Amino acid sequence: MRNFYSTVWVAVLALVYLDFPIRVGTAAICAHGQECHAPSLADLFDRVIQQSSRVHGISSELHSDYEQYFFPSKNHIGKRKCHTYSILTPADKENAQRLGVKELTEVILRLLGAWGDPLSQLHRSMTQDQNQDFNHYSSNKALEMSDMVHELRSGVTKVAEKMKLLGVISNALGYMSSPESLAPSSVSSSYERGDFNSIDHHDLLYCFRRDSNKVKNYLRILKCTTLPELDC
């Protein structure tokens, strides 16, 4: 019996050890038997780019599912004036490349900061919607996106801090310290009053799919601009 419990305890320790590198996220990397070392700038870029791709993938999937469920005829025309319209963003790759590293980083952080609160409120609004057969699924996805955006913004902030440490950018970034203020109060107040319906949900998902695609592309451009030796 003692040998059995010893075997189980060893197996548990092995699982904990294997899971550790996954849970630490952007923390220092520790190889077995070696000293810990901080992730390189290229490693940090790879992590946020992978995360941004996952965020955009989920947003595209949810937008498509929502559209097929509520607007199968594809004749829907929403308002589609995104709440992030006041954030000036490069229209294409060439314009993004012409921006400085610091300026493009600020654009990315402003976009991510503007979505934290609206996605949380989208989740709450969907949980109260009467279309429970679909919105139970969609509200869970909205909550997942909200959490992932928060993690992604933290990751991009770490990239910015690393660039500052390496002298790639100087001084502090000029993005707003209170990202929730980037979302117009009309968005928040409408959710709080319960004024949003399936069309409003669809428009918000459309805007987030668009902005998450921008963030994904801008991060790739930022990596290649900052680390030209990678020949990407």
C-alpha positions as CSV (number, residue, x, y, z in Angstrom):
1,M,0.0,0.0,0.0
2,R,2.9,2.4,0.8
3,N,4.4,1.7,-2.6
4,F,1.0,2.5,-4.2
5,Y,0.7,5.9,-2.5
6,S,4.4,6.7,-3.3
7,T,3.7,6.0,-7.0
8,V,0.6,8.2,-7.0
9,W,2.5,11.0,-5.3
10,V,5.3,10.9,-7.8
11,A,2.8,11.0,-10.6
12,V,1.1,14.1,-9.1
13,L,4.4,15.9,-8.8
14,A,5.2,15.0,-12.4
15,L,1.9,16.6,-13.6
16,V,2.5,19.7,-11.5
17,Y,6.0,20.1,-13.0
18,L,4.8,19.6,-16.6
19,D,2.0,22.1,-16.1
20,F,4.2,24.8,-14.6
21,P,5.6,26.3,-17.8
22,I,2.1,26.7,-19.2
23,R,0.7,28.5,-16.1
24,V,3.6,31.0,-15.8
25,G,2.6,32.7,-19.0
26,T,5.0,35.6,-19.5
27,A,7.1,34.9,-16.4
28,A,10.7,33.9,-16.5
29,I,11.5,30.6,-18.3
30,C,13.1,27.9,-16.1
31,A,14.6,24.8,-17.7
32,H,15.3,21.7,-15.6
33,G,18.6,22.0,-13.9
34,Q,19.3,25.4,-15.3
35,E,19.0,29.0,-14.0
36,C,15.9,31.0,-14.9
37,H,16.1,33.5,-17.7
38,A,13.7,36.2,-18.8
39,P,12.0,35.7,-22.2
40,S,13.5,37.7,-25.1
41,L,11.7,40.4,-26.9
42,A,11.1,38.0,-29.8
43,D,9.6,35.5,-27.4
44,L,7.2,38.1,-26.0
45,F,6.2,39.1,-29.4
46,D,5.5,35.5,-30.4
47,R,3.2,35.1,-27.4
48,V,1.1,38.2,-27.9
49,I,0.8,37.4,-31.7
50,Q,-0.4,33.9,-30.9
51,Q,-2.8,35.3,-28.4
52,S,-4.1,37.9,-30.8
53,S,-4.7,35.2,-33.4
54,R,-6.8,33.2,-31.0
55,V,-8.8,36.3,-30.0
56,H,-9.5,37.1,-33.6
57,G,-10.4,33.5,-34.4
58,I,-13.0,33.4,-31.6
59,S,-14.4,36.8,-32.5
60,S,-14.8,35.8,-36.2
61,E,-16.4,32.5,-35.2
62,L,-18.9,34.1,-32.8
63,H,-19.7,36.9,-35.2
64,S,-20.4,34.3,-38.0
65,D,-22.5,32.1,-35.7
66,Y,-24.5,35.0,-34.4
67,E,-25.1,36.2,-38.0
68,Q,-26.3,32.8,-39.1
69,Y,-28.6,32.4,-36.1
70,F,-30.3,35.8,-36.1
71,F,-29.9,37.0,-39.7
72,P,-29.7,33.9,-41.9
73,S,-31.0,36.0,-44.9
74,K,-27.8,38.1,-44.7
75,N,-30.0,41.2,-45.4
76,H,-29.1,42.8,-42.1
77,I,-27.6,46.3,-42.2
78,G,-26.6,47.5,-38.8
79,K,-25.5,50.9,-37.5
80,R,-21.9,49.8,-37.4
81,K,-20.4,53.0,-36.1
82,C,-17.9,51.4,-33.8
83,H,-17.2,53.0,-30.5
84,T,-13.5,52.9,-31.3
85,Y,-14.0,55.2,-34.3
86,S,-12.2,58.0,-32.6
87,I,-9.0,56.0,-32.3
88,L,-6.9,56.8,-35.4
89,T,-5.6,53.6,-36.9
90,P,-3.4,53.0,-40.0
91,A,-5.5,52.0,-43.0
92,D,-3.0,49.5,-44.4
93,K,0.3,47.8,-43.9
94,E,2.3,50.6,-45.5
95,N,0.8,53.3,-43.3
96,A,1.3,51.1,-40.2
97,Q,5.0,50.6,-41.2
98,R,5.4,54.4,-41.5
99,L,4.3,54.9,-37.9
100,G,7.0,54.9,-35.3
101,V,7.4,51.9,-33.0
102,K,6.1,53.9,-30.0
103,E,3.1,55.3,-31.9
104,L,2.0,51.9,-33.3
105,T,2.4,50.3,-29.8
106,E,0.1,53.1,-28.5
107,V,-2.5,52.4,-31.1
108,I,-2.6,48.7,-30.2
109,L,-2.9,49.4,-26.5
110,R,-5.6,51.9,-27.1
111,L,-7.7,49.5,-29.2
112,L,-7.3,46.7,-26.6
113,G,-8.1,49.1,-23.7
114,A,-11.3,50.3,-25.4
115,W,-12.7,46.7,-25.5
116,G,-12.4,45.5,-21.9
117,D,-15.6,47.0,-20.6
118,P,-17.8,46.6,-23.7
119,L,-17.0,42.9,-23.9
120,S,-17.8,42.4,-20.2
121,Q,-21.1,44.3,-20.6
122,L,-21.8,42.3,-23.8
123,H,-21.5,39.1,-21.7
124,R,-23.9,40.4,-19.1
125,S,-26.4,41.6,-21.7
126,M,-26.4,38.2,-23.5
127,T,-27.0,36.3,-20.2
128,Q,-30.2,38.3,-19.7
129,D,-31.4,37.9,-23.3
130,Q,-34.4,35.7,-23.9
131,N,-32.8,33.6,-26.6
132,Q,-31.3,31.3,-24.1
133,D,-30.6,28.4,-26.5
134,F,-28.0,30.5,-28.3
135,N,-27.0,33.2,-25.9
136,H,-25.8,30.7,-23.2
137,Y,-23.1,29.7,-25.7
138,S,-22.5,33.2,-27.0
139,S,-22.3,34.8,-23.6
140,N,-19.7,32.3,-22.5
141,K,-17.7,33.2,-25.6
142,A,-18.0,36.9,-24.9
143,L,-16.7,36.3,-21.4
144,E,-13.8,34.3,-22.8
145,M,-13.0,37.1,-25.2
146,S,-13.1,39.7,-22.4
147,D,-10.6,37.7,-20.4
148,M,-8.3,37.1,-23.3
149,V,-8.3,40.8,-24.3
150,H,-7.3,41.6,-20.7
151,E,-4.5,39.1,-20.9
152,L,-3.4,40.3,-24.3
153,R,-3.2,43.9,-23.2
154,S,-1.1,42.9,-20.2
155,G,1.2,41.0,-22.6
156,V,1.5,43.9,-25.0
157,T,2.3,46.1,-22.0
158,K,5.2,43.7,-21.1
159,V,6.4,44.0,-24.7
160,A,6.4,47.8,-24.4
161,E,8.3,47.6,-21.1
162,K,10.9,45.2,-22.6
163,M,11.3,47.6,-25.6
164,K,11.8,50.5,-23.2
165,L,14.4,48.4,-21.2
166,L,16.3,47.7,-24.4
167,G,16.2,51.3,-25.5
168,V,13.9,50.6,-28.5
169,I,11.5,53.2,-27.2
170,S,12.1,56.1,-24.8
171,N,10.0,57.5,-22.0
172,A,6.6,56.3,-21.0
173,L,3.9,55.5,-23.6
174,G,1.2,58.1,-23.9
175,Y,-1.7,55.7,-23.9
176,M,-4.4,56.4,-21.3
177,S,-4.0,54.8,-17.9
178,S,-7.7,54.3,-17.6
179,P,-8.7,52.3,-20.7
180,E,-12.4,52.2,-19.8
181,S,-12.6,55.9,-20.5
182,L,-12.0,55.1,-24.2
183,A,-15.4,53.6,-24.6
184,P,-18.1,56.3,-24.9
185,S,-20.5,56.5,-22.0
186,S,-23.4,55.8,-24.4
187,V,-22.2,52.3,-24.8
188,S,-22.1,51.6,-21.1
189,S,-25.3,53.3,-20.3
190,S,-27.2,51.5,-23.0
191,Y,-26.1,48.1,-21.6
192,E,-27.0,49.1,-18.1
193,R,-30.5,50.1,-19.2
194,G,-30.9,46.9,-21.1
195,D,-31.5,48.8,-24.3
196,F,-29.3,46.5,-26.4
197,N,-30.9,43.9,-28.6
198,S,-29.7,41.2,-31.1
199,I,-28.9,43.9,-33.7
200,D,-26.8,45.9,-31.3
201,H,-25.0,42.7,-30.2
202,H,-24.3,41.9,-33.8
203,D,-22.9,45.3,-34.5
204,L,-20.6,45.1,-31.5
205,L,-19.3,41.7,-32.5
206,Y,-18.7,43.0,-36.0
207,C,-16.7,45.9,-34.6
208,F,-14.7,43.7,-32.3
209,R,-13.9,41.3,-35.2
210,R,-12.6,44.2,-37.2
211,D,-10.5,45.7,-34.3
212,S,-9.1,42.3,-33.3
213,N,-7.9,41.8,-36.8
214,K,-6.2,45.2,-36.7
215,V,-4.5,44.3,-33.5
216,K,-3.3,41.0,-34.9
217,N,-1.9,42.6,-38.0
218,Y,-0.4,45.6,-36.2
219,L,1.5,43.3,-33.8
220,R,3.0,41.4,-36.6
221,I,4.1,44.6,-38.3
222,L,5.5,45.9,-35.0
223,K,7.5,42.7,-34.5
224,C,9.0,43.0,-38.0
225,T,9.7,46.7,-37.6
226,T,11.3,46.3,-34.2
227,L,13.3,43.2,-35.0
228,P,14.3,43.5,-38.7
229,E,17.0,40.9,-38.2
230,L,14.2,38.2,-38.1
231,D,13.6,38.8,-41.8
232,C,9.8,38.3,-41.4
